[in-house]
Each structure stands twice: as C-alpha cells, then as structure tokens.
Amino acid sequence: MNASTIKAIVIGSIPYNDTSRVVRVLSEGQGMIPLWVRTGKKSPKAIWHPLSAVELANFRRKKQDGLGTFSEASRALPAIHILSDARRSAVAFFIAEVLDKSISEDAPMPEVFKLVWETVELLETEDSVANLHIYFLANLVQILGLMPEELDDVSSISSGSLNLDSGEWSGVQMNLSKESHYLKSSLVKKMMGIPGMKFDMMRELRLEKSDKKELLLGMVMFIQLHHAGLRKIKCYDVLETIFSN
C-alpha cells in the first residue's frame, strides 16, 4: 500500500448537492476525515453505508481541516451479512452514530481505529452479534482512558454508583437518567470486566433487559460527557426493537 492509499471506516454522511455527499470516515493516521463523494448514476453508492471498511486510492487533502478527495474507493472488508441481516445492520448503524456524535477529534486515534476495524470483522463473521455493541462500547471507554480505577475496599462501594461527569465513585446508589449522570456499581463492574475479554465470552454475559439498556446508554453518556457533549442516539430505538423480537 503506497503513501497515497488509506484505509477508512464510514461513520456518517450528509448531502452536499444533487450529485455529491460529504461522508465522514475514521482513518488510522488522521482520525475523522470529511470526504467529498460523488453520488451520481455512475458512482458506487452501496459502498458508503455505516461501518463500511473502504480503501481510498490517491487520497488527498489540501488543508488539515479541509475535505478529502480520492480517485477510487473499494471495499477493504466484506459486508455481505452486515447488509443482509437486520440485526447486524442495526448494530452497525448504532455504533456508527455513537462514533459520529461522540468523537469529534480529527487527530490520529490508531487504537480507536483498530477497535472499530476489529468490530466490523466480528460483525461480519460472528454467529451472534447480540452483545457486540456492549463489547465495543466497554472497550471504547477503556481506550479513551475513562475506565474508573478499582477500589481496594469493594464493600464500601458495593451499593454505590459511578459519577459519569467526574468519573469518581459515589457511596450513594443512583439510577441513570437525563438529569442524573450516575451508573450503579453492579453495572460498572460488568463494564470493567469486558476489556481484555474475547468476544466469545460475551455470550456468558447475564443481564436483565433493563440493566442491559442502562449499561449501554450509561456507557454512551460517559463517553459523550467527556468528549463531544450529550446528544441523543436515534438508532438506539431501532436496535432495541430488533433485538427484542
């Protein structure tokens, strides 16, 4: 792979005009990049779906904060099952929206890129992806340096919670809400146990439906509070509906 060819993962897009779009991609060496993409009749539109792994030939960017251009785009990873299976598509849309609304930096984030790339591979190849979004978010919390420290006195915090604004433990148990940015300690411990775990082991994760929702949205809130600010993840409702059937 020469210097002008890069690999990237599609995060989101917005219309530019009738024949083009601005597509936001995550790259290993430059972080988040806005791309100018033609969407005319002869242009391959199917490649630009959320979490599509692409290879961009002759990539150029005149300014550090300007639009990137390229001569040719091709798939870097297959997406047959991601596109044909509703559950996999829902997970892909959810993860892409979380990244789009939570990570604003255009600086290189190689560890985040590696995590997303590996998640795309799992999304395409694993038999079950029911807990993949939880697995991804817990590892993202770890990579971003947000994971709280273990306490020596476990008993003193067993009935407490984690303050998501400060990242510090509280001795009072509080439920997660728009106004109350706390995640109860039992769910924080579940989150802390995921990084370093192989995805196969996620099948053993046992959580009530309400706890799974609180953990998932709590991790999203935790990341957003320390990066781009709180924004609603619209794809979550679709994700929840599909996995409840």
C-alpha positions in Angstrom: 0.0 0.0 0.0 1.6 3.2 -1.1 1.5 6.5 0.8 -1.5 7.9 -1.1 -3.7 5.0 -0.4 -5.5 4.8 3.0 -8.0 2.6 4.7 -11.0 4.1 6.4 -14.4 3.2 8.0 -17.6 5.1 7.1 -19.2 6.8 10.1 -21.9 9.0 8.5 -22.8 11.4 5.7 -24.8 14.4 4.8 -25.9 15.7 1.3 -23.7 18.3 -0.4 -25.7 18.8 -3.5 -27.7 16.7 -6.0 -24.7 14.8 -7.2 -22.4 14.5 -4.1 -22.3 14.0 -0.4 -19.9 14.7 2.4 -19.0 11.4 4.0 -17.3 11.3 7.4 -14.8 8.5 7.8 -12.5 7.3 10.5 -8.9 6.8 9.4 -6.0 5.4 11.4 -3.5 8.2 10.6 -5.7 11.3 10.5 -8.7 10.5 12.8 -12.1 11.7 11.5 -12.0 13.0 7.9 -14.8 14.5 5.8 -14.7 13.2 2.2 -16.3 14.7 -0.9 -18.0 11.8 -2.6 -19.8 11.8 -5.9 -23.2 10.1 -5.8 -24.3 10.3 -9.5 -25.6 7.5 -11.6 -22.2 6.0 -12.3 -20.9 6.3 -8.8 -21.0 3.2 -6.4 -23.4 4.3 -3.7 -23.7 1.0 -1.9 -20.2 1.2 -0.5 -20.9 4.2 1.7 -23.1 2.6 4.3 -22.3 2.9 8.1 -19.3 0.9 9.2 -18.3 0.1 5.6 -14.5 -0.5 5.6 -13.1 1.1 2.5 -9.7 1.6 0.8 -9.2 5.1 -0.9 -6.7 5.3 -3.7 -4.9 8.6 -4.4 -6.3 10.2 -1.3 -5.5 13.9 -1.0 -6.4 16.7 1.4 -5.1 20.2 0.7 -5.8 21.5 4.2 -5.7 19.7 7.5 -9.3 20.6 8.2 -10.5 20.5 4.5 -12.4 17.9 2.5 -10.5 14.8 1.4 -10.7 13.6 -2.2 -9.7 10.3 -3.8 -9.6 8.7 -7.3 -11.2 5.4 -6.4 -12.9 3.7 -3.5 -13.1 -0.1 -3.0 -14.2 -2.4 -0.1 -11.4 -3.3 2.3 -13.6 -5.8 4.1 -16.7 -7.8 3.0 -20.1 -6.6 4.2 -22.4 -9.3 2.9 -24.0 -10.3 6.2 -23.9 -6.7 7.6 -26.1 -5.6 4.7 -28.4 -8.6 4.5 -29.1 -9.2 8.2 -31.3 -6.7 10.1 -29.6 -7.3 13.5 -26.1 -6.7 12.1 -27.2 -3.6 10.2 -28.8 -2.2 13.4 -25.6 -2.8 15.4 -23.6 -1.1 12.6 -25.9 1.9 12.4 -25.8 2.2 16.2 -22.1 2.1 16.6 -21.6 4.5 13.7 -24.0 7.0 15.2 -22.3 6.8 18.6 -18.9 7.5 17.0 -20.4 10.3 14.9 -22.0 12.0 17.9 -19.3 11.3 20.4 -15.9 11.5 18.8 -15.1 15.0 17.3 -11.3 14.9 17.1 -9.6 14.8 13.8 -6.3 13.8 15.4 -4.9 10.3 14.9 -6.7 7.7 17.0 -5.0 4.4 16.0 -6.3 2.4 18.9 -9.9 3.6 18.3 -9.5 2.8 14.6 -8.2 -0.7 15.4 -11.1 -1.4 17.7 -13.7 -0.3 15.1 -11.9 -2.3 12.4 -12.0 -5.4 14.5 -15.6 -4.8 15.4 -16.5 -4.6 11.7 -14.8 -8.0 11.2 -16.7 -9.5 14.1 -20.0 -8.0 12.8 -19.5 -9.8 9.5 -18.2 -13.2 10.8 -19.6 -14.0 14.2 -22.7 -16.3 14.5 -24.3 -14.0 17.1 -23.8 -10.2 17.5 -26.3 -9.7 20.3 -23.8 -8.2 22.7 -21.3 -6.8 20.2 -22.4 -3.1 20.8 -21.8 -3.6 24.6 -18.5 -5.2 23.9 -17.5 -2.3 21.6 -18.5 0.4 24.0 -16.8 -1.0 27.0 -13.6 -1.3 25.0 -14.0 2.2 23.7 -14.4 3.5 27.3 -11.1 1.7 28.1 -9.2 3.1 25.1 -10.3 6.6 25.8 -8.9 6.4 29.3 -12.2 6.7 31.0 -12.4 3.4 32.9 -12.6 4.0 36.6 -10.0 2.6 39.0 -10.7 -0.5 41.1 -11.3 0.3 44.7 -9.4 -1.6 47.4 -12.4 -1.6 49.7 -15.0 -3.2 47.4 -17.6 -3.5 50.2 -17.8 0.3 50.7 -18.9 0.9 47.1 -20.9 -2.3 46.5 -24.2 -0.4 46.8 -22.9 2.8 45.3 -22.6 4.2 41.8 -20.2 5.9 39.4 -20.5 9.7 38.8 -20.2 9.8 35.0 -19.4 13.5 35.0 -16.4 13.2 37.2 -15.5 9.5 36.7 -15.4 9.1 40.5 -17.2 6.6 42.8 -20.1 7.7 45.0 -21.3 5.8 48.0 -24.9 6.5 47.1 -26.7 4.3 44.5 -28.5 6.4 41.9 -30.2 5.4 38.7 -29.2 6.7 35.3 -31.4 9.5 33.8 -31.0 12.7 31.7 -30.6 14.7 34.9 -28.8 12.1 37.0 -25.5 11.0 35.4 -24.8 8.0 37.6 -24.3 4.3 36.7 -24.9 1.8 39.5 -21.8 -0.1 40.7 -23.0 -3.5 39.7 -23.2 -2.4 36.0 -19.9 -0.5 36.3 -18.3 -3.8 37.4 -19.7 -5.5 34.3 -18.2 -2.8 32.1 -14.8 -3.0 33.8 -14.7 -6.8 33.3 -15.2 -6.6 29.5 -11.9 -5.1 28.2 -9.3 -7.9 27.7 -12.1 -10.4 27.2 -12.5 -12.3 23.9 -15.9 -11.7 22.3 -16.8 -15.3 22.5 -17.0 -14.9 26.3 -19.7 -12.2 25.9 -22.2 -15.0 25.4 -21.9 -15.6 29.1 -22.9 -12.1 30.0 -26.1 -12.3 32.0 -28.1 -9.0 32.4 -31.8 -8.2 32.7 -33.2 -6.3 29.8 -33.5 -3.1 31.8 -29.9 -3.4 33.1 -28.5 -4.0 29.6 -30.3 -0.9 28.4 -29.0 1.1 31.4 -25.4 -0.1 30.9 -25.4 0.6 27.2 -26.8 4.1 27.5 -24.7 4.8 30.5 -21.5 4.0 28.5 -22.7 6.2 25.7 -23.4 9.0 28.2 -20.0 8.5 29.8 -18.1 8.9 26.5 -20.2 11.9 25.4 -19.8 13.8 28.6 -16.0 13.7 28.3 -15.8 14.3 24.5 -18.5 15.9 22.3 -21.3 16.5 24.8 -24.6 14.8 25.3 -26.6 14.0 22.1 -29.4 11.6 21.5 -28.6 8.4 19.7 -31.6 8.0 17.4 -30.7 4.5 16.2 -31.0 3.0 19.7 -34.8 2.6 19.5 -34.5 0.6 16.3 -31.7 -1.5 17.8 -33.8 -2.2 20.9 -36.9 -3.1 18.8 -35.0 -5.5 16.5 -33.2 -7.4 19.4 -36.5 -7.7 21.4 -38.1 -9.7 18.6 
